[in-house]
């Protein structure tokens, strides 16, 4: 695969998507586990918002690899490893993205193993990990304007 330029529209759309999904999580009743679990629609919404936020983040990371470096990642867990290798992420961030990719895979393939307490914990204590990684991606992109195709 040959490196090219990041498509501005992809970056903007994926960023907006991730932020919208995180906002959806924040609008859920997360002040207590009882409020969260008291209505079965809350965990269902949280799972959907979380999975889609993770997929948007990982898709943006895949776009960075493909267009910025000419690298293909076939599995979500590879994205963190490769972004670390090319210097977009540091070691800790690469590990965090791999963990989030694993969690996304659990939500999709082993959904029956994800309990309400775990989902609540992720939504109340780990949403910042997604935000931080998104900001790291955006910071890298801003510091490499030559990698951006601004054409419509």
C-alpha positions as CSV (number, residue, x, y, z in Angstrom):
1,X,0.0,0.0,0.0
2,X,1.3,3.4,-0.9
3,X,1.0,6.3,1.5
4,X,-1.2,9.1,0.4
5,X,-2.9,11.9,2.3
6,X,-5.5,11.8,5.0
7,X,-8.9,12.8,3.8
8,X,-10.1,15.8,5.8
9,X,-13.7,14.7,5.5
10,X,-12.9,11.3,7.0
11,X,-11.1,12.9,9.9
12,X,-13.9,15.4,10.6
13,X,-16.7,12.9,10.2
14,X,-15.1,10.2,12.4
15,X,-14.2,12.8,15.1
16,X,-17.7,14.2,15.2
17,X,-19.1,10.6,15.3
18,X,-16.9,9.6,18.3
19,X,-17.8,12.8,20.1
20,X,-21.5,12.3,19.5
21,X,-21.4,8.8,20.8
22,X,-19.5,9.9,24.0
23,X,-22.1,12.7,24.5
24,X,-24.8,10.0,24.3
25,X,-23.1,8.1,27.1
26,X,-22.8,11.2,29.2
27,X,-26.6,11.8,28.8
28,X,-27.4,8.5,30.4
29,X,-28.2,8.4,34.1
30,X,-24.7,7.5,35.4
31,X,-24.9,9.2,38.8
32,X,-25.5,5.7,40.4
33,X,-25.4,2.1,39.3
34,X,-29.0,1.7,40.5
35,X,-30.2,4.5,38.2
36,X,-28.2,3.1,35.3
37,X,-29.4,-0.5,35.7
38,X,-32.9,0.5,36.8
39,X,-34.1,0.8,33.2
40,X,-32.9,-1.9,30.8
41,X,-32.8,0.7,28.0
42,X,-29.8,2.4,29.6
43,X,-27.3,-0.5,29.4
44,X,-28.5,-1.2,25.9
45,X,-27.9,2.4,24.9
46,X,-24.6,2.5,26.7
47,X,-23.4,-0.6,24.9
48,X,-24.4,0.8,21.5
49,X,-22.9,4.2,22.1
50,X,-19.7,2.7,23.5
51,X,-19.2,0.2,20.7
52,X,-19.8,2.8,18.0
53,X,-17.5,5.3,19.7
54,X,-14.8,2.6,19.8
55,X,-15.4,1.7,16.1
56,X,-15.2,5.3,15.1
57,X,-11.9,5.8,16.9
58,X,-10.4,2.6,15.5
59,X,-11.6,3.5,12.0
60,X,-9.9,6.9,12.3
61,X,-6.7,5.1,13.5
62,X,-7.0,2.7,10.5
63,X,-7.3,5.7,8.2
64,X,-4.2,7.3,9.7
65,X,-2.3,4.1,9.0
66,X,-3.6,3.6,5.5
67,X,-3.3,7.1,4.2
68,X,-0.6,8.5,6.3
69,X,1.8,5.6,6.2
70,X,0.6,3.2,3.6
71,X,0.0,0.4,6.2
72,X,-3.0,-1.9,6.3
73,X,-4.4,-3.2,9.6
74,X,-6.8,-6.1,9.2
75,X,-7.7,-6.4,12.8
76,X,-8.6,-3.7,15.3
77,X,-5.9,-4.7,17.8
78,X,-3.2,-4.2,15.1
79,X,-4.1,-0.5,14.8
80,X,-2.7,0.4,18.2
81,X,0.4,-1.6,17.7
82,X,1.1,0.0,14.3
83,X,0.3,3.5,15.4
84,X,2.8,3.0,18.2
85,X,5.4,1.7,15.8
86,X,5.1,4.7,13.5
87,X,5.2,7.2,16.3
88,X,1.6,8.4,16.4
89,X,1.1,6.9,19.8
90,X,3.5,6.3,22.7
91,X,3.8,2.9,24.3
92,X,1.1,3.5,26.9
93,X,-1.3,4.9,24.4
94,X,-0.7,2.0,22.0
95,X,-1.4,-0.4,24.8
96,X,-4.6,1.5,25.8
97,X,-5.9,1.4,22.2
98,X,-5.2,-2.3,22.0
99,X,-7.2,-2.8,25.2
100,X,-10.1,-0.7,23.8
101,X,-10.0,-2.7,20.6
102,X,-10.2,-5.9,22.7
103,X,-13.1,-4.5,24.6
104,X,-14.9,-3.6,21.3
105,X,-14.4,-7.2,20.2
106,X,-15.9,-8.4,23.5
107,X,-18.9,-6.2,23.0
108,X,-19.5,-7.6,19.5
109,X,-18.5,-11.3,19.9
110,X,-18.8,-12.0,23.6
111,X,-21.6,-9.6,24.4
112,X,-23.1,-12.2,26.8
113,X,-20.0,-12.0,29.0
114,X,-20.2,-8.2,29.5
115,X,-22.0,-7.6,32.7
116,X,-23.9,-4.5,33.8
117,X,-21.3,-3.5,36.4
118,X,-18.5,-3.7,33.9
119,X,-20.4,-1.6,31.4
120,X,-21.2,1.0,34.0
121,X,-17.6,1.1,35.2
122,X,-16.4,1.7,31.6
123,X,-19.0,4.5,31.1
124,X,-18.2,6.2,34.3
125,X,-14.4,5.8,34.6
126,X,-12.9,5.1,31.2
127,X,-14.6,7.3,28.6
128,X,-11.7,9.7,29.1
129,X,-9.4,7.1,27.5
130,X,-11.3,7.3,24.3
131,X,-11.3,11.1,24.4
132,X,-7.6,11.2,25.1
133,X,-6.7,8.9,22.2
134,X,-8.9,10.9,19.9
135,X,-7.1,14.1,20.9
136,X,-3.8,12.4,20.4
137,X,-4.8,11.5,16.9
138,X,-6.0,15.0,16.2
139,X,-2.8,16.5,17.7
140,X,-0.7,14.3,15.5
141,X,-2.7,15.3,12.4
142,X,-2.5,19.0,13.3
143,X,1.3,18.7,13.6
144,X,1.5,17.1,10.2
145,X,-0.5,19.4,7.9
146,X,1.4,18.0,4.9
147,X,-0.4,14.7,5.4
148,X,-3.9,16.2,4.9
149,X,-5.8,16.4,1.6
150,X,-8.0,19.4,2.0
151,X,-9.8,18.9,-1.4
152,X,-13.5,18.3,-1.2
